[in-house]
Amino acid sequence: MKKMLLVMVMAVCAATAPAANLLWVASGVDSNWTTANNFIEIGTLNYPLPAPGDLVLIGHPTVSSWGPPWPVLTSSAQIGMLGLGWWGNCLGTPELTIGTGGALVVTDFTRMSLDAGGGNNTTIINVNGGTLTTSVLEMGYTSGSNSTISIDGGFVHAGVLTFGPGTAKINIAQGNYLFLSGDKTTDVAQWIQQGKIAGKAGKSLEWDYNQTIPGLTAVYVVPEPTTIALLGLGVMSLVRKRKWLHL
């Protein structure tokens, strides 16, 4: 995990201007991120796949056929910026799922629920077996909006995490992680108290800086007592074995 994180952190060191502005239109045969015709370059009739530097938008206020189905990523991808619910009053609930094998790197910002239309705007990111690495993660960007990230298999790593005036929440399942660059332990404690970061199914959270991963703040669910007990038994077994070998 450390090697993978190091590679992904290096990938987000420099932000780039968007090479193209793409909108999810779900015109392909399925909801895969990599399927042809699922994205259109705004202002053209081109249907390119997202590339490094691109601005990718998910959700539209007037065209119902432009999602759902919402995109599912199960491979590696890198883009410049990601916006869910870029316009207010999006039809449906703009949603991105990063499934098993999916690894999305956003070199600039990920912005959820930008409510330019002045109405309610709900957006969701599901990390189900994949990873999301972004330089900046902005949630609940404007008042009246609602954004949720569910980490249920994999991790999210944000260089900077901000919560706007809208409603926003990050839910973390057992065995998964939220990573933040630098020492964000004070902020994390406040966000947990405010209910903006929570363990799934009411699980308690722990967090540390520079321990799980050097240079990062890690947030995760407190291990179950049975897990701790099993780890203890494993350690005791190893100790006994080493003593026996030295007899």
The 8 nearest C-alpha neighbors of each residue, nearest first, counted from 0:
[[1, 3, 2, 4, 5, 212, 6, 154],
 [2, 0, 4, 3, 5, 212, 6, 213],
 [1, 3, 5, 4, 0, 6, 7, 8],
 [4, 2, 0, 6, 1, 5, 7, 8],
 [3, 5, 7, 1, 6, 2, 8, 0],
 [6, 4, 2, 8, 7, 3, 1, 9],
 [5, 7, 9, 3, 4, 8, 2, 10],
 [6, 8, 10, 4, 9, 5, 3, 132],
 [9, 7, 5, 10, 11, 6, 4, 12],
 [10, 8, 6, 7, 12, 11, 5, 13],
 [9, 11, 7, 8, 12, 6, 106, 104],
 [12, 10, 106, 8, 9, 13, 134, 133],
 [11, 13, 9, 10, 8, 14, 106, 134],
 [14, 12, 11, 15, 106, 10, 107, 9],
 [15, 13, 107, 106, 12, 11, 16, 79],
 [14, 16, 52, 79, 17, 13, 107, 106],
 [15, 17, 52, 18, 14, 79, 53, 107],
 [18, 16, 53, 52, 54, 19, 79, 15],
 [17, 19, 53, 52, 16, 20, 54, 51],
 [20, 18, 53, 17, 54, 21, 40, 52],
 [21, 19, 54, 40, 41, 53, 55, 17],
 [22, 20, 40, 55, 39, 41, 38, 54],
 [21, 23, 56, 38, 39, 55, 57, 24],
 [22, 24, 38, 57, 37, 25, 56, 65],
 [23, 25, 65, 37, 38, 26, 66, 22],
 [26, 24, 37, 65, 27, 66, 23, 30],
 [25, 27, 37, 36, 24, 28, 38, 65],
 [28, 26, 37, 36, 29, 25, 35, 34],
 [27, 29, 26, 30, 34, 25, 37, 35],
 [28, 30, 27, 31, 34, 25, 68, 26],
 [29, 31, 70, 68, 71, 69, 32, 25],
 [32, 30, 71, 33, 34, 70, 29, 72],
 [31, 33, 72, 70, 71, 34, 30, 37],
 [34, 32, 31, 35, 48, 72, 37, 49],
 [35, 33, 31, 32, 37, 27, 36, 29],
 [34, 36, 37, 27, 33, 48, 46, 47],
 [37, 35, 27, 46, 26, 38, 34, 39],
 [36, 38, 25, 26, 27, 24, 35, 23],
 [39, 37, 23, 22, 36, 46, 24, 21],
 [38, 40, 46, 22, 21, 45, 41, 47],
 [39, 41, 21, 45, 43, 20, 46, 42],
 [42, 40, 43, 21, 20, 39, 22, 44],
 [41, 43, 40, 44, 39, 45, 20, 21],
 [44, 42, 45, 41, 40, 39, 46, 21],
 [43, 45, 46, 39, 40, 42, 41, 47],
 [46, 44, 43, 40, 39, 47, 41, 36],
 [45, 47, 39, 36, 38, 40, 44, 48],
 [48, 46, 45, 38, 49, 39, 40, 36],
 [47, 49, 50, 33, 38, 46, 35, 34],
 [50, 48, 53, 47, 78, 51, 55, 21],
 [49, 51, 78, 53, 52, 77, 48, 76],
 [52, 50, 78, 77, 53, 79, 49, 18],
 [79, 51, 53, 17, 78, 18, 15, 16],
 [54, 52, 17, 19, 18, 79, 78, 51],
 [53, 55, 80, 20, 17, 79, 81, 21],
 [56, 54, 21, 81, 22, 53, 80, 20],
 [55, 57, 82, 22, 83, 81, 21, 23],
 [58, 56, 83, 23, 93, 22, 84, 82],
 [57, 59, 93, 84, 89, 83, 56, 66],
 [58, 60, 89, 61, 62, 90, 86, 65],
 [61, 59, 89, 90, 88, 86, 62, 87],
 [60, 62, 59, 63, 90, 89, 88, 65],
 [63, 61, 64, 65, 59, 60, 90, 66],
 [62, 64, 65, 90, 61, 66, 59, 60],
 [63, 65, 66, 62, 24, 67, 25, 26],
 [66, 64, 24, 63, 25, 62, 23, 67],
 [67, 65, 68, 69, 64, 25, 24, 63],
 [68, 66, 69, 65, 64, 91, 25, 93],
 [67, 69, 66, 30, 25, 70, 29, 65],
 [68, 70, 67, 66, 94, 30, 95, 71],
 [71, 69, 30, 32, 95, 31, 96, 72],
 [70, 72, 96, 31, 32, 97, 30, 95],
 [71, 73, 97, 32, 101, 74, 98, 31],
 [101, 74, 72, 100, 98, 99, 97, 71],
 [75, 73, 101, 100, 72, 102, 76, 103],
 [76, 74, 102, 101, 103, 77, 73, 100],
 [77, 75, 103, 102, 104, 74, 78, 50],
 [76, 78, 104, 51, 103, 105, 50, 79],
 [79, 77, 51, 52, 105, 53, 50, 80],
 [52, 78, 80, 53, 106, 107, 105, 54],
 [81, 79, 54, 108, 107, 105, 78, 109],
 [82, 80, 109, 55, 54, 56, 110, 108],
 [81, 83, 56, 110, 85, 109, 111, 55],
 [84, 82, 57, 111, 85, 56, 112, 93],
 [83, 85, 112, 58, 86, 113, 93, 89],
 [84, 86, 113, 83, 82, 112, 56, 87],
 [87, 85, 115, 84, 114, 116, 60, 113],
 [86, 88, 116, 114, 115, 89, 118, 120],
 [87, 89, 118, 120, 60, 119, 116, 90],
 [90, 88, 60, 59, 87, 58, 84, 91],
 [89, 91, 60, 63, 59, 88, 92, 61],
 [92, 90, 89, 93, 67, 66, 63, 58],
 [91, 93, 122, 121, 94, 90, 89, 123],
 [94, 92, 122, 58, 57, 84, 83, 91],
 [93, 95, 123, 124, 69, 122, 92, 96],
 [94, 96, 124, 70, 71, 125, 69, 123],
 [97, 95, 125, 71, 124, 98, 126, 72],
 [98, 96, 72, 126, 129, 101, 71, 127],
 [97, 99, 127, 128, 129, 73, 101, 96],
 [98, 100, 128, 129, 101, 73, 127, 97],
 [99, 101, 73, 74, 129, 98, 102, 128],
 [100, 102, 73, 74, 129, 72, 98, 97],
 [103, 101, 75, 130, 129, 131, 74, 76],
 [102, 104, 131, 76, 77, 75, 132, 130],
 [103, 105, 77, 132, 133, 131, 106, 76],
 [106, 104, 133, 78, 79, 107, 80, 77],
 [105, 107, 11, 79, 14, 134, 133, 104],
 [108, 106, 14, 134, 79, 80, 105, 135],
 [109, 107, 135, 80, 134, 136, 110, 133],
 [108, 110, 81, 136, 82, 80, 135, 137],
 [111, 109, 137, 82, 136, 108, 81, 138],
 [110, 112, 83, 138, 113, 82, 137, 146],
 [113, 111, 84, 140, 144, 139, 120, 114],
 [112, 114, 85, 140, 84, 115, 111, 141],
 [113, 115, 87, 116, 112, 86, 141, 117],
 [114, 116, 87, 86, 117, 113, 85, 118],
 [117, 115, 87, 114, 118, 86, 88, 119],
 [116, 118, 115, 114, 87, 119, 88, 143],
 [119, 117, 88, 116, 87, 120, 143, 114],
 [118, 120, 143, 144, 88, 121, 87, 117],
 [119, 121, 144, 88, 112, 87, 145, 114],
 [122, 120, 145, 146, 92, 144, 112, 119],
 [123, 121, 146, 93, 92, 94, 112, 83],
 [124, 122, 94, 147, 146, 148, 95, 93],
 [123, 125, 148, 95, 94, 96, 149, 147],
 [126, 124, 96, 149, 127, 148, 97, 95],
 [125, 127, 150, 97, 129, 151, 149, 96],
 [128, 126, 152, 98, 151, 129, 125, 97],
 [127, 129, 152, 99, 153, 98, 126, 100],
 [130, 128, 101, 153, 99, 98, 97, 100],
 [131, 129, 102, 154, 153, 155, 103, 101],
 [130, 132, 155, 103, 102, 104, 156, 133],
 [133, 131, 156, 104, 155, 157, 105, 103],
 [134, 132, 105, 157, 135, 104, 106, 108],
 [133, 135, 158, 107, 157, 106, 11, 108],
 [136, 134, 108, 159, 133, 158, 157, 160],
 [137, 135, 160, 109, 108, 157, 159, 110],
 [138, 136, 110, 161, 162, 111, 160, 109],
 [139, 137, 111, 162, 140, 167, 146, 163],
 [140, 138, 165, 163, 167, 166, 146, 145],
 [139, 141, 163, 138, 113, 112, 165, 137],
 [142, 140, 165, 164, 139, 114, 144, 163],
 [141, 143, 165, 164, 144, 140, 139, 163],
 [142, 144, 119, 165, 141, 118, 145, 120],
 [145, 143, 120, 165, 119, 142, 139, 112],
 [144, 146, 121, 166, 139, 167, 165, 120],
 [147, 145, 167, 122, 139, 121, 123, 138],
 [146, 148, 123, 168, 167, 169, 124, 122],
 [149, 147, 169, 124, 123, 125, 170, 168],
 [148, 150, 170, 125, 126, 169, 151, 171],
 [151, 149, 126, 171, 152, 170, 172, 154],
 [150, 152, 127, 172, 126, 149, 171, 153],
 [151, 153, 128, 127, 175, 150, 126, 129],
 [154, 152, 128, 129, 130, 175, 126, 127],
 [155, 153, 176, 130, 177, 175, 150, 156],
 [154, 156, 131, 177, 130, 132, 178, 157],
 [157, 155, 178, 132, 179, 177, 131, 133],
 [158, 156, 133, 179, 159, 134, 135, 132],
 [157, 159, 134, 180, 179, 135, 133, 156],
 [158, 160, 135, 157, 136, 134, 161, 179],
 [161, 159, 136, 135, 157, 137, 158, 162],
 [162, 160, 137, 136, 138, 163, 159, 135],
 [161, 163, 138, 139, 137, 167, 164, 140],
 [162, 164, 140, 139, 165, 141, 138, 161],
 [165, 163, 142, 141, 139, 140, 166, 162],
 [164, 166, 139, 142, 144, 141, 143, 163],
 [167, 165, 145, 139, 144, 146, 164, 168],
 [168, 166, 146, 139, 145, 147, 138, 195],
 [167, 169, 195, 147, 196, 170, 148, 146],
 [170, 168, 148, 196, 147, 149, 195, 197],
 [171, 169, 149, 197, 198, 199, 150, 196],
 [172, 170, 198, 150, 199, 197, 149, 175],
 [173, 171, 199, 151, 175, 198, 150, 174],
 [172, 174, 220, 175, 171, 219, 222, 199],
 [173, 175, 172, 220, 176, 219, 152, 222],
 [176, 174, 153, 173, 172, 154, 152, 219],
 [177, 175, 154, 219, 218, 178, 217, 155],
 [176, 178, 155, 218, 154, 217, 156, 219],
 [179, 177, 156, 217, 216, 155, 176, 215],
 [180, 178, 216, 157, 215, 158, 156, 181],
 [179, 181, 215, 158, 216, 214, 157, 178],
 [182, 180, 215, 214, 183, 216, 179, 208],
 [181, 183, 184, 216, 208, 215, 180, 214],
 [182, 184, 186, 185, 216, 187, 181, 179],
 [183, 185, 187, 186, 182, 188, 216, 208],
 [186, 184, 188, 187, 183, 189, 182, 190],
 [185, 187, 189, 183, 184, 188, 190, 191],
 [188, 186, 184, 190, 189, 185, 183, 191],
 [187, 189, 185, 191, 186, 190, 184, 192],
 [190, 188, 192, 186, 187, 191, 193, 185],
 [191, 189, 193, 187, 195, 192, 188, 196],
 [190, 192, 196, 194, 188, 193, 189, 195],
 [191, 193, 189, 190, 194, 188, 195, 196],
 [192, 194, 190, 191, 195, 189, 196, 188],
 [195, 193, 191, 192, 196, 197, 190, 168],
 [194, 196, 168, 190, 193, 191, 167, 169],
 [197, 195, 169, 191, 194, 168, 190, 170],
 [198, 196, 170, 194, 191, 171, 169, 199],
 [197, 199, 202, 171, 170, 201, 203, 220],
 [198, 200, 172, 201, 171, 170, 202, 197],
 [201, 199, 202, 198, 172, 197, 170, 203],
 [200, 202, 199, 198, 203, 197, 204, 172],
 [203, 201, 198, 200, 199, 220, 204, 221],
 [204, 202, 221, 198, 220, 201, 205, 197],
 [203, 205, 220, 221, 219, 198, 202, 206],
 [206, 204, 219, 221, 218, 220, 203, 207],
 [205, 207, 218, 217, 219, 204, 216, 184],
 [208, 206, 217, 216, 210, 209, 184, 218],
 [207, 209, 216, 210, 215, 182, 217, 184],
 [208, 210, 213, 214, 215, 212, 211, 216],
 [209, 211, 212, 208, 213, 207, 215, 216],
 [210, 212, 209, 217, 213, 207, 208, 215],
 [211, 213, 210, 215, 209, 214, 1, 217],
 [214, 212, 209, 215, 210, 211, 208, 216],
 [213, 215, 209, 181, 212, 180, 208, 216],
 [216, 214, 180, 181, 209, 179, 212, 213],
 [215, 217, 208, 179, 207, 178, 182, 183],
 [216, 218, 178, 206, 207, 177, 215, 208],
 [219, 217, 206, 177, 176, 205, 178, 216],
 [220, 218, 176, 204, 205, 175, 206, 221],
 [221, 219, 204, 173, 203, 198, 205, 222],
 [220, 222, 204, 205, 203, 223, 219, 202],
 [223, 221, 220, 226, 224, 227, 173, 174],
 [222, 224, 226, 225, 227, 221, 220, 228],
 [225, 223, 227, 226, 228, 222, 229, 221],
 [226, 224, 228, 223, 227, 229, 222, 230],
 [227, 225, 229, 223, 228, 224, 230, 222],
 [226, 228, 224, 230, 225, 229, 231, 223],
 [229, 227, 225, 231, 226, 230, 224, 232],
 [230, 228, 232, 226, 231, 227, 225, 233],
 [229, 231, 233, 227, 228, 232, 226, 234],
 [230, 232, 228, 234, 229, 233, 227, 235],
 [233, 231, 229, 235, 234, 230, 236, 228],
 [234, 232, 230, 236, 231, 235, 229, 237],
 [233, 235, 237, 231, 236, 232, 238, 230],
 [236, 234, 238, 232, 237, 233, 231, 239],
 [237, 235, 233, 239, 234, 238, 232, 240],
 [236, 238, 240, 234, 235, 239, 241, 233],
 [237, 239, 235, 241, 236, 240, 234, 242],
 [240, 238, 242, 236, 241, 237, 243, 235],
 [239, 241, 237, 243, 242, 238, 236, 244],
 [240, 242, 244, 238, 243, 239, 237, 245],
 [241, 243, 239, 245, 244, 240, 238, 246],
 [244, 242, 240, 246, 245, 241, 239, 238],
 [243, 245, 241, 242, 246, 240, 239, 238],
 [244, 246, 242, 243, 241, 240, 239, 238],
 [245, 243, 244, 242, 241, 240, 239, 238]]
